[in-house]
Amino acid sequence: MTEPVLSIRDLSVEIPTRKGVVCPVDSVSYDIAPGEILGVVGESGAGKSMAGNAVIGLLNPPARIAKGEIWLNGTRIDQLSGDAMRRLRGKEIGMVFQDPLTSLNPLLQIGDQLTETMLTHLDISRSEAEKRAIAALQEVGIPGAADRLNSYPHEFSGGMRQRVVIALALCAEPSLIIADEPTTALDVSVQAQIVALLKKLCRERGTAIMLITHDMGVIAEAADRVAVMYAGRLAELGPVREILTSPSHPYTDGLMASTPLASRGKSRLHQIPGSMPRLNAIPDGCAFNPRCPYAADKCRHDPGPQGVEGRAACWFPIVRERTA
Amino acid sequence: MLAYLIRRVAQSGLVLLIVGMVAFGMFRFVGDPIDNMLGQERTQEDIDRLRGQLGLDQPFAVQYFRFLENAVQGNFGVSYRQGRPVSDILLERAPATLELAAVSGFLAIAMGIALGVFTAIRRNGFTANFIMSASLIGVSLPTFLIGILLIYIFSVELGWLPSFGRGETVRIGNWTTGFLTETGLKALVLPSITLGLYQMTLIMRLVRSEMLEVLRQDYIRFARARGLRDRVVNFRHALKNTMMPVITVIGLQLGSIIAFAIITETVFQWPGVGLLFINAIQFVDIPVMAAYLMLISVMFVGINLIVDVLYFLIDPRLRADRAGAH
């Protein structure tokens, strides 16, 4: 097996508040291999974005990494100084945000935003940077790229802007892209285009992608492996087929059952009773136990095993007969 | 762009016309200047002669049109008190006020923006908090008190700087400047601080709050996520987006720097148009008052026009919107 691009080990993020310390990311571990798309799913507040922000070193204080390690291409990066981390951002780790309408500086031409990123990280001349900017725009599928360098963000549609954002994240050729809900703010038809674009870039360049989303459709379409997060913990981690068709954590199972599918017809959609606990009120034992249909006494006292590859964070994982 | 400019110029003209109406109204409703100009021993003949000479016996509409006609040509009549053309007196006094306003305006803008950015970036630092607290003094103390305090400290106690007047001035054509002599420059220090302090703290607090707002935006996060240097993020990305509302306020404040110069000029006996205006009020010298009113409104309107044009230069979205809408 090749060395992973990103390796997160036992990562916890904590936020000191007036009512005590809360832990939005709790002992999470996962790897992403080169050219792999890891889908990170979970409800709002499950800690998916917080983990991504921790990786790129953009946690908003007072949030901070409490424990754990983050390795990027064999180098430990969670203890780097502010400036060393800044050099890594954009160059080694690119980031795509949710809302393309607000991710671009409205007062700067997109050509300038592209070249300034490249000139910050790469040792190239301005004219070379401009050439590469055109190439980057072409690569993400912006028609007439050479003429659009002098355009301002408001002259693009939402989907086109997200393409520009992706071009910006990619222009210094990072080995990892963190895409935080990249399709959530877009129309469904545009969503599919953006997902296809990410897949294409991943395949052609061997870039690893952490695809943070709450949209199971996007996961099914794009991800190679899936990490399911619940209340800051990793519930389950595995290849996308396995997670989608035979989830072993009851939460994942509930999540799948509540995803609308055309094949299921007009039957009433399943829902998981209750809602995810607030960070300052995570129950004892397994965080999912009050909502879990299978919860036993043990689940109410003991947090359960840590979720790792191929093993759900559950005392009583659902075991299915393999339908061969 | 052109259509927008033309519309703004037309609006400005309308504003000036209305101000002109008010200024002219003063001639009719603020006392009778004839009483002041002629002493106790006047005859009805004297009164009638002077009234005719000044055109005060004509109907209202005629007088208003004549006033407008003259005003457009820069002619505001003759000062009741000094017996000389008002335009000459104003031209003589204007350099003093404009130099004072320019120095304090520059001080207010440069220091205000610099300190605003500093306090926004280091918002939890000790120095930034100290500056924020100190700025409350600038906002809350009245101008005349600051002036008098400065005079007390730097002129009376320390004896470093003059307490009144412009110092020596050099004449260049019609313009007298205090920039070229040492005493002239020294004399500028206290009045310009007095005049600019309030504007400076105002600009600083505005820049700070706008900057904090901008720093929360997604595109700033994205700029950081692209690994841009802090300096680039703060000044290229954040400050430029901060400037729109700041320029609006700076425009209005520059106008009021000239208008509020009255108080500072009185405290420091600065021989500018503000002092002229105060003296004119005491003597009901209406032509001077009217001309001053017109001068200030021309400046306000002019500055606002410039601000509107600056919007275009800063924000590309406005260019597109206007082009599409008109």
Interface residues (C-beta under 8 A of the other chain):
Chain A: I56 L58 R86 R87 L88 R89 G90 K91 G94 M95 F97 D99 T102 S103 L104 N105 P106 L107 L108 Q109 E116 T117 T120 H121 Y152 H154 E155 V165 L168 A169 A172
Chain B: Q217 D218 Y219 R221 F222 A223 R224 A225 R226 G227 L228 R229 D230 V232 R236 H237 K240 N241 I314 D315 P316 R317 A320
